[in-house]
Structures are given as structure tokens and as C-alpha cells.
Amino acid sequence: MTNQMHSVIKVGVGLLIPFLLIFAGCGPSNQEIMARERLANAKAAYASAKANPNVETYAQVPLRDAGRAVEMASQAEEFDEMDHLAYLAERKTQIAVAVAEEQVVENEKIALSRETEQLIIQTSAREQTAKREARESNWDARASNAQAIASSEQARKSNAEAWAQTQKTQIANTEARESDARARESNAQAIASSEQARKSNVEALSQTQKAEMATAKADKLEQEITAMKGRMTERGIVLTIGDVMFATGTATLSPAADYEIYKLAAFMKEYPDRNVLIEGYTDSTGTEGTNLDLSLERANAVSDKLVDREISRSRITTRGFGEESPMAGNDTAAGREQNRRVEVIILNEGVAP
Amino acid sequence: MQNKTSNRKLNFSIFFMGVLAMLLMVGCAFSGNRSIATIKISESEKAISVAKESNASTNITADVRNAENKLVQANSAFTAEEYLKATRLAEKATVDADYARIAAKAEKAKTDANQMRQNIGELRQDLERTSR
């Protein structure tokens, strides 16, 4: 009996020990499972990125970097190392994808910039034509008016002549009748000229209405500038061009600013008596000297764009203030970004820049 | 008898030097890990600060906060002399920050492009109105 029990116990223990060992962690641990899963995900993400033609084209270097990271993760000897390296590999793949995405959008911006420029050219041409047509109609109207006046003057003279004749002598009735006839002819002519003048006036009126629409548009432009971003101050209308309109740390203007500057230039053409002051500001990071330089360079960049739109340089003054007059605190990233700005002040009429 | 004693002494010396060598290696490994951890932590601090500066106005702050949290944990691990843990946390924080920076850059480019599309829409509308 005892022997049998011993055997059972031995077998039981013999069977039990492996189970205990498994529970004690000699099978795959949670950590191993997690690490393998993360590695699998990293490999899948990398494969997907590699298959994306944009990533291969625009993010070669970050993609290679991610590939190496996947390799290293695959060759990890321990699972905590594998998990860590797989995490890095996943992130590096995400970085490669983001780099490619950004470049694709930058390319789109180039095409959009060209389209914007085309439309601006068309708009300018359209406005020039409208103004020219209005002017020409005005001239025509004036010419017709002058003609009508001349004919009326003629008619008056003939009438006076006729009257003088009838007054002078009764016998010269026939002559008087002839003068009368001439006067009637002149009158008819005068009426015809007046009719012409009236037609020209009507046309001139419609053209004037169009011109008025253009002026109303200029008023609307002023409203737009004031309403959207400009603040009315005693010095004039202040537009702020924010840091986002420049490539980080440079004086290179984004093409997204082209339209704003075009509108500003159009406004300045409508109001040739108004000049602008362009003032650049930075935050307090870096040296005072570099900040002074950068702030002036940014102001000049805006000025150059205005000159490209045919605004005379004599109407523009640029200044760099560097770190002076911050708008917000320099202790937070958000405050620093606010301080990095260019202010365009549309001066009141007649004020020298 | 003499041989046995000198053998023992020799064995003991070898053993002692072996232990010393191992201690030295372990010691070097420890200080090696420490300086690596220091470097990695400093790298991640830089990466986070660059990520924050270049993209203050975009919405990817969650990724930056991720990175910052890991940096805090890395510093704690460093203080507790867990240098491998500190190194790995710092490495993770660096890639998190790099990703945040690039993602914000892509986001900004998209915002620019949308603004430009809006501008184009306005220009087209104006042209249509004046072409009566």
C-alpha cells in the first residue's frame, strides 16, 4: 500500500513540478508577449511606410533610420530591450511618415502660390480695364456735352439773327423766313446734339456707377482691413503679421502671406496719400544684436513684397525694434511667439512715413 | 606540503584578482551607464525644448507632454541610480519630442495651405462679381 502511495505521490509531484515551473514563469512571460507584439507592430508599420511612395521619395533618410531601428529591435537579446527598441522603431517610422507628409503639403503650397498669383494678375488687369473704360466714357460724355452747348449757342445766334432781321425791315420777310428756316435747322441740330449728349450721359452714368462700385470696393477693402486684423489707432490702421507667417527663425515669408500683402498694396493704390510704417519685433531669446537684425530683416521682407506689387519705396519706412516693446511675457512659449511679429501701420492721409 | 600551501595561495590570489577584475568591470559598467544616462537625458531636454519653441501655436502639445513626462521619470530613475531605466526613458522622450516637432511642422504646413485655398476662393469670387 505504502509503495503504491509513494508511486502515486512521485508521479503526482513529477507531473506537478512542470506546471509549477510554468506558473513560475518558465513559459512565455507577459513581458515577452508584449515585446514580441510591439516588435510585430513596428515591423508592420515600417513595411507600410516603406511601401508608401511619398515616404520613399521625400523621407529617405528618416526611413532608413527607422529601418535600422527595426533591425536592432529584431536582434535584441532580452525582451525588455526588445520592447524598448521596438518603441523607438515605431516612433521613428511615424517620424518618417510625418516628414513625407509635410513635404507633400509644401509642394501643394507651391502650386497654390502660383494659382494665387495668376488670380491676382487677372484681378489687377480687370480693375485697370474697368477704370480705363470709365474714363473714356466720361470723356465721350464731356465731348458730347460740349457739342450740345456749341449747337445750342449756334441756335441761339440764328434765333437772334432771325429776330434782328424781322425787327430791321418788314419787306425782307422772305429773308426773315430764310433765317427762320436756318434757325429751325440749327435748332433741329441742337436737338440732335442734345439727344446725343443725353445718350452719352446715360452711358457715362452707367460707367460712373461701375467706377463707384470700384470705390465702394475700396471702402469695403478698408473695412476688411480694419475688421479682420487691423486695429484703428491714432497713428493709423495697424495690421499685425504674426510669427506663423515666417519660416522659423528666418525672414522668409510664407506664400500664405502673399494674398494679405496684395490686399494691402491694392489698398495703398486706392489711397495714394497714405504711407506705411513697417516695424519688426522679436522675443528675448538670443542676443540683442541678432534680434535687432532679424526684426529689421523681417520688416524689410514685407516691404520688398509691397514694392514687388508696384508700391513706391518712398511710401514705406522699415524699422527693427528687436526685443523692445514686447506684447506679451517672454517667459512662456506662447508669449514669445506673440512677441515675434511685424506690425504694418497704415498712416493717416498725408503723414510722412 | 609546501606545494599544497603555495598552490592554495596562488589559487587564492587568482581568485581574488578575478573578483577584483569583476568588481572593476561592474564598476566601470555602472559609471559607463551613468554617463550614458546623463548624455541621453541632456539630449532629450534639448529635443523637448526645440519642439516647444518651434511650434507654440499648434495643437500637438499632447505629444510634447508625453515626452516631458518621460523626462521627469528619467530624472527620477537617475536619482535612484537606475541608470539603464533612465537611459531608456530618456531615449523614448527624445523620439517623442522629435515626432512632436515634425508632426507640428506638418500641421502648420496644412494650415498654411488651407489659408491659401481660402484666399484663392475669395479672389475667384471677386473676379466673378466684376465680370458682369
Interface residues (C-beta under 8 A of the other chain):
Chain A: H84 Y87 L88 R91 K92 Q94 I95 A98 V99 E101 E102 V105 E106 E108 K109 L112 S113 E115 T116 L119 I120 Q122 T123 R126 E127 A130 D243 V244 T248 S254 P255 A256 D258 Y259 T285 A333 A334 R336 E337
Chain B: K52 E53 S54 A56 S57 R88 E91 K92 V95 D96 D98 Y99 I102 A103 K105 A106 K108 A109 K110 T111 D112 A113 Q115 M116 R117 N119 I120 E122 L123 R124 D126 L127 T130 S131
